Amino acid sequence: MNRKRLFEIIEKANYDDDKLSAIYDYIMIVAILASLLPLAFKADNAAFRIMDKVTVAVFIVDYILRWYTADYKFEKSSWTSFVRYPFSFMAIVDLFSILPSLSIVNNGFKVLRVLRMLRAMRVIRVFKAMRYSKSFEIIGGVLRSSKDSLISVCALAIGYILIAALVVFNVEPDSFDSFFEAIYWATVSLTTVGYGDIYPVTTVGRIITMVSSIFGIAIVALPAGIITAGYMNELNRKQAEEQEAKES
């Protein structure tokens, strides 16, 4: 099997045209789900350890194959593609999906003991599913197309949180031990969550809280509208591309 055909198999393809690629994707999805299953249980047992070894072996093989065919991914035949690939987003996700399980190789190595701290990061394996899901592909396209608008809304929200925190921290200093607590309160108020663990007790402080919550509803609603509009545009674009592909 040549490298180009190998690349076509490991990359998400049209399942109607490439059954082998579809089988590969299904195997990877099952491996991802199986690797996450032990995280739902506090107890550890032999079955979970075996499952972890098998799934991480699958992830390692997948990582090596993708690196081996990196020049086809970046459409460049030069050696720079192989240098560039490990620093791509999905390659980093793949690597951090593997590292937390490497401590099972030999617990006697002190260096590998440090990797035990990465075990909590096994949940990052769920992001590997992005590669095999059309829904995640659409969401990724939405985020890319709406990037500027979302960044503007995030900047507005951060600025509002800082200003609200600064105001309430000076108006009601006895209710907040630090400025960080004021930022925490402003964030909770902005999102209208309202845990109630920190709250103003003066009239002025409560007025500021009401104003913050009212404006928070508007600010929180902005990203939802942007993402919804972008999602509809992306769906229409995908449908148009599929229609053109059928007609051609």
Rosetta silent file (secondary structure, phi, psi, omega in degrees, C-alpha in Angstrom):
SEQUENCE: MNRKRLFEIIEKANYDDDKLSAIYDYIMIVAILASLLPLAFKADNAAFRIMDKVTVAVFIVDYILRWYTADYKFEKSSWTSFVRYPFSFMAIVDLFSILPSLSIVNNGFKVLRVLRMLRAMRVIRVFKAMRYSKSFEIIGGVLRSSKDSLISVCALAIGYILIAALVVFNVEPDSFDSFFEAIYWATVSLTTVGYGDIYPVTTVGRIITMVSSIFGIAIVALPAGIITAGYMNELNRKQAEEQEAKES
SCORE:     score description
SCORE:     0.000 S_00000001
   1 L     0.000  125.214 -178.865    0.000    0.000    0.000 S_00000001
   2 L   -78.879  167.529 -174.217    1.511    3.348   -1.039 S_00000001
   3 H   -67.341  -33.414  179.846    1.596    6.385    1.219 S_00000001
   4 H   -64.791  -43.386  178.431   -1.037    8.291   -0.742 S_00000001
   5 H   -66.199  -36.389  177.326   -3.582    5.498   -0.353 S_00000001
   6 H   -63.105  -40.198  177.652   -2.689    5.271    3.342 S_00000001
   7 H   -64.345  -40.954  179.503   -3.364    8.993    3.706 S_00000001
   8 H   -63.732  -32.143 -179.518   -6.746    8.618    1.993 S_00000001
   9 H   -74.363  -44.348 -174.594   -7.701    5.878    4.470 S_00000001
  10 H   -78.911  -20.730  175.919   -6.735    7.667    7.674 S_00000001
  11 L   -86.324  147.749  179.912   -8.271   10.956    6.600 S_00000001
  12 L   -63.986  123.708 -175.928  -12.052   11.370    6.837 S_00000001
  13 L  -122.116 -179.020  173.584  -13.427   10.608    3.421 S_00000001
  14 L   -74.052  112.557 -173.211  -16.741   10.200    1.648 S_00000001
  15 L   -64.132  -23.602  178.985  -18.008    6.969    3.162 S_00000001
  16 L   -71.276  -26.639 -176.522  -20.011    6.112    0.041 S_00000001
  17 L  -100.477  -24.434 -174.601  -16.833    6.033   -2.033 S_00000001
  18 L  -133.949   90.528 -177.916  -14.251    4.690    0.445 S_00000001
  19 H   -67.601  -34.218 -178.633  -15.475    1.917    2.743 S_00000001
  20 H   -65.339  -38.926  176.747  -11.988    1.249    4.110 S_00000001
  21 H   -66.130  -37.995  178.244  -11.690    4.842    5.274 S_00000001
  22 H   -64.297  -42.476  178.478  -15.113    4.596    6.909 S_00000001
  23 H   -62.123  -42.227  178.760  -14.082    1.433    8.772 S_00000001
  24 H   -60.994  -44.185  179.685  -10.910    3.150    9.973 S_00000001
  25 H   -63.619  -41.205  179.279  -12.890    6.123   11.261 S_00000001
  26 H   -64.686  -38.835  177.659  -15.375    3.891   13.074 S_00000001
  27 H   -62.847  -42.051 -179.636  -12.513    1.997   14.724 S_00000001
  28 H   -66.753  -39.782  178.924  -10.979    5.254   15.906 S_00000001
  29 H   -63.654  -42.668  177.837  -14.295    6.519   17.295 S_00000001
  30 H   -62.969  -40.981  179.167  -14.769    3.253   19.218 S_00000001
  31 H   -64.003  -40.475  179.002  -11.197    3.530   20.555 S_00000001
  32 H   -63.355  -47.125 -179.870  -11.793    7.107   21.695 S_00000001
  33 H   -64.486  -39.296  179.161  -15.013    6.176   23.494 S_00000001
  34 H   -66.188  -35.886  179.664  -13.376    3.119   25.065 S_00000001
  35 H   -69.926  -25.598 -179.527  -10.451    5.216   26.337 S_00000001
  36 H   -86.978  -19.512 -176.585  -12.875    7.630   28.022 S_00000001
  37 H   -56.730  -44.418 -179.847  -14.992    4.936   29.684 S_00000001
  38 H   -61.406  -22.543 -179.368  -12.639    4.384   32.689 S_00000001
  39 H   -69.008  -15.976 -179.954  -12.890    8.090   33.522 S_00000001
  40 H   -85.404   -1.127 -178.867  -16.523    7.541   34.497 S_00000001
  41 L  -127.010  141.376  177.564  -15.472    5.232   37.343 S_00000001
  42 L   -76.857  -37.204 -177.245  -13.415    5.951   40.451 S_00000001
  43 L   -75.421  148.784  176.960  -12.229    2.368   40.841 S_00000001
  44 L  -114.133  140.355  178.729   -9.392    0.978   38.742 S_00000001
  45 L  -144.615  176.047 -175.445   -9.246   -2.645   37.616 S_00000001
  46 H   -62.997  -37.653 -179.178   -7.403   -4.945   35.238 S_00000001
  47 H   -62.478  -42.027  179.363  -10.006   -4.570   32.481 S_00000001
  48 H   -66.735  -37.830  179.826   -9.625   -0.782   32.468 S_00000001
  49 H   -66.676  -40.563  177.016   -5.835   -1.066   32.404 S_00000001
  50 H   -65.055  -42.292  178.659   -5.945   -3.443   29.440 S_00000001
  51 H   -60.305  -39.871  179.696   -8.419   -1.163   27.692 S_00000001
  52 H   -65.922  -41.807  179.354   -6.086    1.775   28.251 S_00000001
  53 H   -63.725  -43.436 -178.304   -3.096   -0.116   26.817 S_00000001
  54 H   -65.912  -46.725 -177.128   -5.010   -1.203   23.731 S_00000001
  55 H   -67.624  -38.269  179.582   -6.499    2.206   22.997 S_00000001
  56 H   -68.819  -31.251  175.082   -3.238    4.072   23.526 S_00000001
  57 H   -64.230  -40.219  176.483   -1.539    1.610   21.144 S_00000001
  58 H   -62.909  -42.436 -179.816   -4.192    2.486   18.549 S_00000001
  59 H   -64.840  -38.922  179.888   -3.583    6.194   19.160 S_00000001
  60 H   -64.986  -44.833  178.495    0.184    5.767   18.771 S_00000001
  61 H   -61.602  -43.267  179.331   -0.217    3.929   15.467 S_00000001
  62 H   -61.974  -42.220  179.703   -2.645    6.602   14.248 S_00000001
  63 H   -62.892  -44.600 -178.962   -0.218    9.375   15.272 S_00000001
  64 H   -64.792  -42.916 -179.779    2.693    7.714   13.466 S_00000001
  65 H   -64.083  -40.144  179.897    0.655    7.115   10.293 S_00000001
  66 H   -68.466  -36.898  176.314   -0.532   10.718   10.193 S_00000001
  67 H   -67.962  -38.692 -179.140    3.009   11.972   10.683 S_00000001
  68 H   -63.622  -29.006 -178.815    4.217    9.531    8.009 S_00000001
  69 L  -111.949   25.790 -175.368    1.760   11.031    5.485 S_00000001
  70 H   -63.151  -29.477 -178.245    2.037   14.665    6.621 S_00000001
  71 H   -66.574  -29.037  176.332    3.244   15.856    3.208 S_00000001
  72 H   -76.482  -31.040  179.167   -0.106   14.881    1.669 S_00000001
  73 H   -66.708  -45.001 -178.971   -2.011   16.673    4.400 S_00000001
  74 L   -90.927    1.511  178.012   -0.205   19.956    3.822 S_00000001
  75 L    56.753   38.074  176.941    0.042   19.314    0.061 S_00000001
  76 L  -134.732  132.277 -177.242    3.782   19.822    0.153 S_00000001
  77 L   -87.674   -4.164 -176.843    6.324   17.201   -0.806 S_00000001
  78 L   -79.947  166.291 -178.410    9.195   18.822    1.091 S_00000001
  79 L   -69.253  -14.718 -179.272   10.531   17.694    4.457 S_00000001
  80 H   -64.368  -25.996  178.324    9.078   20.819    6.091 S_00000001
  81 H   -63.204  -37.860 -179.318    5.663   19.118    6.194 S_00000001
  82 H   -73.088  -26.678  175.836    7.031   16.488    8.572 S_00000001
  83 H   -78.582  -36.058 -176.813    8.496   19.206   10.798 S_00000001
  84 H   -73.784  -34.638 -171.960    5.305   21.241   10.728 S_00000001
  85 H   -57.789  -46.942 -177.397    2.879   18.420   11.509 S_00000001
  86 H   -59.364  -17.990 -177.831    3.749   17.826   15.221 S_00000001
  87 H   -99.600    1.251  175.587    2.932   21.483   15.915 S_00000001
  88 L   -73.679  158.536 -173.796   -0.499   21.432   14.258 S_00000001
  89 H   -59.527  -50.859 -175.963   -3.527   21.611   16.554 S_00000001
  90 H   -68.370  -30.661  176.541   -4.835   18.082   15.986 S_00000001
  91 H   -66.813  -37.814  176.925   -1.321   16.600   16.267 S_00000001
  92 H   -66.407  -41.092  175.643   -0.941   18.242   19.678 S_00000001
  93 H   -59.943  -44.277  179.133   -4.347   16.843   20.692 S_00000001
  94 H   -61.594  -42.677 -178.647   -3.216   13.394   19.531 S_00000001
  95 H   -64.585  -44.451  179.519    0.039   13.669   21.476 S_00000001
  96 H   -72.880  -13.133  172.671   -1.672   14.734   24.694 S_00000001
  97 H   -78.820  -23.849 -177.923   -4.088   11.859   24.217 S_00000001
  98 H   -91.269  -43.435 -172.935   -1.139    9.461   24.321 S_00000001
  99 H   -53.750  -43.058 -176.829    1.084   10.945   27.037 S_00000001
 100 H   -60.085  -19.679 -177.040   -1.193   10.339   30.063 S_00000001
 101 H   -98.855   -4.426 -176.686   -1.026    6.584   29.505 S_00000001
 102 H   -70.301  -19.264 -179.622    2.733    6.266   29.035 S_00000001
 103 H   -67.973  -12.898  179.025    3.314    5.917   32.795 S_00000001
 104 H   -77.111  -10.743 -177.524    1.937    2.349   32.556 S_00000001
 105 L   -66.318  -49.682 -178.984    5.090    1.321   30.678 S_00000001
 106 L  -158.602  107.722 -178.132    7.347    1.280   33.702 S_00000001
 107 L   -72.118   -6.853 -178.335    6.442    2.816   37.034 S_00000001
 108 L   -79.811  -20.238 -179.972   10.071    2.611   38.109 S_00000001
 109 L   -80.091  124.456 -178.172   11.203    5.494   35.920 S_00000001
 110 H   -64.938  -33.681 -179.438   11.002    8.761   37.809 S_00000001
 111 H   -63.848  -41.128 -178.829   10.571   10.713   34.590 S_00000001
 112 H   -71.920  -23.079  177.565    7.510    8.687   33.675 S_00000001
 113 H   -64.201  -31.125  178.281    6.076    9.200   37.148 S_00000001
 114 H   -62.188  -31.771 -177.563    5.740   12.864   36.299 S_00000001
 115 H   -69.391  -12.577  177.505    3.423   11.854   33.471 S_00000001
 116 H   -62.050  -28.631  178.106    0.942   10.517   36.022 S_00000001
 117 H   -64.617  -22.972 -179.050   -0.150   14.111   36.480 S_00000001
 118 H   -81.611   -6.370 -178.287   -1.258   14.030   32.857 S_00000001
 119 H   -60.019  -34.076  178.775   -3.719   11.203   33.521 S_00000001
 120 H   -65.963  -16.623 -178.390   -6.369   13.771   34.328 S_00000001
 121 H   -88.157    4.461  178.898   -5.847   15.114   30.816 S_00000001
 122 H   -61.192  -23.240  179.730   -7.104   11.879   29.233 S_00000001
 123 H   -63.105  -17.441  178.976  -10.419   13.627   28.797 S_00000001
 124 H   -65.786  -14.642  179.049   -8.743   15.586   26.006 S_00000001
 125 H   -62.257  -22.034  178.979   -9.174   12.443   23.916 S_00000001
 126 H   -62.528  -26.896  179.584  -12.739   13.547   23.297 S_00000001
 127 H   -72.063  -18.682  175.459  -11.303   16.241   21.028 S_00000001
 128 H   -63.647  -27.684 -179.490   -9.898   13.525   18.776 S_00000001
 129 H   -65.786  -18.710  178.754  -13.492   12.819   17.786 S_00000001
 130 H   -58.051  -32.423 -176.715  -13.572   16.225   16.087 S_00000001
 131 H   -69.425  -25.238 -173.450  -11.583   14.706   13.249 S_00000001
 132 H  -109.093    7.198 -176.290  -14.237   12.072   12.562 S_00000001
 133 L  -117.034  128.589  176.276  -17.427   14.068   13.037 S_00000001
 134 H   -68.454  -31.581  179.087  -19.143   16.165   10.371 S_00000001
 135 H   -63.749  -45.295  178.213  -20.904   18.112   13.127 S_00000001
 136 H   -65.237  -33.256  177.839  -17.589   19.164   14.657 S_00000001
 137 H   -64.357  -41.371  178.238  -16.355   20.054   11.179 S_00000001
 138 H   -65.842  -44.244  179.305  -19.327   22.366   10.701 S_00000001
 139 H   -61.482  -40.124  177.029  -18.837   23.920   14.154 S_00000001
 140 H   -61.041  -40.857  177.062  -15.169   24.478   13.338 S_00000001
 141 H   -65.144  -37.394  177.683  -16.163   26.262   10.141 S_00000001
 142 H   -62.824  -46.110 -178.798  -18.654   28.401   12.074 S_00000001
 143 H   -64.496  -37.166  178.960  -16.000   29.436   14.602 S_00000001
 144 H   -68.703  -43.211 -177.691  -13.544   30.286   11.841 S_00000001
 145 H   -71.621  -29.002 -177.898  -16.047   32.354    9.846 S_00000001
 146 L  -103.177   17.138 -174.238  -17.356   34.167   12.950 S_00000001
 147 H   -56.805  -48.940 -176.347  -13.972   34.592   14.587 S_00000001
 148 H   -63.041  -42.715 -179.655  -13.814   38.395   14.408 S_00000001
 149 H   -66.086  -42.240 -179.436  -17.343   38.871   15.769 S_00000001
 150 H   -66.807  -37.429  177.475  -16.794   36.412   18.618 S_00000001
 151 H   -64.054  -39.402  178.791  -13.487   38.047   19.556 S_00000001
 152 H   -64.234  -42.738  179.252  -15.242   41.423   19.710 S_00000001
 153 H   -66.268  -40.868  178.232  -17.979   40.038   21.968 S_00000001
 154 H   -62.926  -40.969  177.879  -15.396   38.343   24.222 S_00000001
 155 H   -64.063  -39.620  176.793  -13.480   41.612   24.497 S_00000001
 156 H   -63.013  -43.476 -179.253  -16.721   43.407   25.402 S_00000001
 157 H   -65.489  -43.805  179.846  -17.546   40.813   28.058 S_00000001
 158 H   -63.716  -44.066  178.510  -14.053   40.916   29.584 S_00000001
 159 H   -61.846  -41.939  179.439  -14.092   44.715   29.650 S_00000001
 160 H   -65.149  -40.912  178.769  -17.532   44.759   31.272 S_00000001
 161 H   -61.451  -46.014 -178.731  -16.460   42.206   33.896 S_00000001
 162 H   -64.684  -42.093 -179.923  -13.369   44.204   34.825 S_00000001
 163 H   -66.800  -45.934  179.601  -15.273   47.498   35.037 S_00000001
 164 H   -62.297  -40.542  178.881  -18.129   45.990   37.078 S_00000001
 165 H   -65.182  -41.113  179.938  -15.642   44.294   39.398 S_00000001
 166 H   -64.744  -40.802 -179.717  -13.688   47.508   39.873 S_00000001
 167 H   -65.601  -51.779 -175.737  -16.858   49.493   40.657 S_00000001
 168 H   -69.418  -29.104  179.065  -18.330   47.031   43.153 S_00000001
 169 H   -67.281  -33.356  178.588  -14.941   46.432   44.803 S_00000001
 170 H   -86.962  -30.891  178.882  -14.671   50.116   45.626 S_00000001
 171 H   -73.488  -37.381 -176.041  -18.356   50.627   46.456 S_00000001
 172 L  -133.944   70.547 -175.311  -18.525   47.637   48.772 S_00000001
 173 H   -68.527  -24.560 -178.047  -15.011   46.684   49.945 S_00000001
 174 H   -71.271  -22.203 -178.454  -16.220   44.797   53.043 S_00000001
 175 H   -85.871  -12.112 -176.627  -17.966   42.128   50.959 S_00000001
 176 L  -128.567  124.120  179.997  -14.868   41.252   48.909 S_00000001
 177 L   -77.160  -24.563 -178.814  -11.529   40.196   50.383 S_00000001
 178 L  -150.117  166.194  178.588   -9.687   40.686   47.088 S_00000001
 179 H   -67.207  -29.630  177.794  -10.159   42.063   43.608 S_00000001
 180 H   -61.832  -38.858  177.689  -10.226   38.494   42.278 S_00000001
 181 H   -64.483  -34.666  176.780  -13.382   37.843   44.324 S_00000001
 182 H   -67.011  -38.688  176.603  -14.930   40.919   42.735 S_00000001
 183 H   -65.110  -41.302  176.951  -14.048   39.559   39.282 S_00000001
 184 H   -59.659  -45.479  178.587  -15.594   36.215   40.273 S_00000001
 185 H   -61.540  -43.910 -178.520  -18.770   38.001   41.394 S_00000001
 186 H   -63.963  -39.096  178.433  -18.897   40.055   38.175 S_00000001
 187 H   -65.217  -44.312  179.435  -18.491   36.916   36.044 S_00000001
 188 H   -64.314  -38.950  179.016  -21.244   35.098   37.931 S_00000001
 189 H   -69.573  -40.036 -179.495  -23.504   38.131   37.633 S_00000001
 190 H   -61.192  -42.575 -178.662  -22.743   38.588   33.937 S_00000001
 191 L   -83.841   -0.060 -179.969  -23.705   35.004   33.163 S_00000001
 192 L    56.918   29.490  177.483  -26.769   35.321   35.488 S_00000001
 193 L   -75.492  -52.151  175.528  -25.704   32.122   37.280 S_00000001
 194 L    63.155   67.967  178.975  -25.880   33.639   40.758 S_00000001
 195 L   -66.238  -33.954  178.190  -24.308   31.077   43.095 S_00000001
 196 L    87.222    4.578  178.782  -24.953   33.317   46.091 S_00000001
 197 L   -77.545  -28.385  175.171  -21.665   32.590   47.874 S_00000001
 198 L  -130.763  127.551 -177.914  -20.512   36.215   47.415 S_00000001
 199 L  -155.507  150.429  177.242  -23.019   39.038   47.202 S_00000001
 200 L   -71.309  152.370 -179.518  -23.334   42.760   48.006 S_00000001
 201 L  -117.960  -14.437  179.652  -25.220   43.779   51.133 S_00000001
 202 L   -89.745  164.408 -179.973  -25.577   47.540   50.633 S_00000001
 203 H   -64.594  -44.083 -179.801  -28.256   49.224   48.544 S_00000001
 204 H   -63.211  -42.481  179.551  -25.765   50.656   46.069 S_00000001
 205 H   -62.677  -38.943  179.354  -24.067   47.280   45.692 S_00000001
 206 H   -69.566  -35.909  175.844  -27.378   45.562   45.009 S_00000001
 207 H   -62.656  -43.104  177.917  -28.294   48.176   42.395 S_00000001
 208 H   -61.663  -38.092  178.301  -24.972   47.516   40.661 S_00000001
 209 H   -63.526  -43.396  179.318  -25.745   43.790   40.784 S_00000001
 210 H   -63.090  -44.343  179.733  -29.131   44.295   39.131 S_00000001
 211 H   -63.433  -42.700 -179.650  -27.644   46.464   36.385 S_00000001
 212 H   -61.824  -41.117 -179.285  -24.832   43.948   35.845 S_00000001
 213 H   -67.565  -40.683 -179.666  -27.302   41.062   35.514 S_00000001
 214 H   -64.103  -47.087  178.325  -29.532   42.947   33.055 S_00000001
 215 H   -68.304  -30.237  179.584  -26.610   43.890   30.818 S_00000001
 216 H   -62.152  -37.518  178.516  -25.217   40.399   31.261 S_00000001
 217 H   -59.647  -42.904 -179.165  -28.264   38.870   29.584 S_00000001
 218 H   -67.645  -41.907 -177.654  -27.661   41.017   26.499 S_00000001
 219 H   -68.822  -41.162  179.691  -23.931   40.295   26.355 S_00000001
 220 H   -67.133  -30.932 -178.763  -24.374   36.543   26.837 S_00000001
 221 H   -72.757  -24.856 -177.394  -27.044   36.461   24.115 S_00000001
 222 H   -60.201  -51.149  179.609  -24.740   38.015   21.509 S_00000001
 223 H   -60.200  -35.611  179.837  -22.463   34.958   20.961 S_00000001
 224 H   -61.656  -43.143  178.424  -25.525   32.697   20.712 S_00000001
 225 H   -66.164  -40.580  179.937  -26.947   34.830   17.895 S_00000001
 226 H   -64.464  -45.409 -178.496  -23.602   35.023   16.089 S_00000001
 227 H   -67.449  -39.258  178.804  -23.024   31.265   16.299 S_00000001
 228 H   -62.530  -45.890  178.415  -26.585   30.472   15.219 S_00000001
 229 H   -63.132  -43.140  178.374  -26.307   32.715   12.152 S_00000001
 230 H   -64.589  -37.193  179.155  -22.898   31.286   11.305 S_00000001
 231 H   -63.773  -42.872  178.463  -24.194   27.744   11.743 S_00000001
 232 H   -64.833  -41.311  178.130  -27.039   28.337    9.288 S_00000001
 233 H   -63.134  -40.658 -179.262  -24.641   29.881    6.762 S_00000001
 234 H   -67.355  -39.950  177.136  -22.265   26.935    7.115 S_00000001
 235 H   -62.404  -43.213  178.433  -25.092   24.426    6.648 S_00000001
 236 H   -63.343  -38.981  179.317  -26.251   26.246    3.513 S_00000001
 237 H   -66.175  -42.487  178.655  -22.694   26.275    2.175 S_00000001
 238 H   -62.972  -42.447  179.891  -22.267   22.537    2.837 S_00000001
 239 H   -65.088  -38.193  177.925  -25.571   21.759    1.148 S_00000001
 240 H   -65.499  -40.566  178.101  -24.597   23.869   -1.862 S_00000001
 241 H   -65.161  -41.923  178.947  -21.253   22.049   -2.148 S_00000001
 242 H   -65.636  -36.460  177.957  -22.933   18.637   -1.918 S_00000001
 243 H   -66.279  -41.884  177.847  -25.469   19.682   -4.569 S_00000001
 244 H   -64.968  -38.209 -179.896  -22.706   20.829   -6.907 S_00000001
 245 H   -66.064  -35.450  179.201  -20.827   17.563   -6.317 S_00000001
 246 H   -70.728  -37.536 -177.875  -23.919   15.534   -7.245 S_00000001
 247 H   -75.451  -27.628 -177.316  -24.545   17.555  -10.398 S_00000001
 248 L   -81.387    0.000    0.000  -20.949   17.380  -11.609 S_00000001
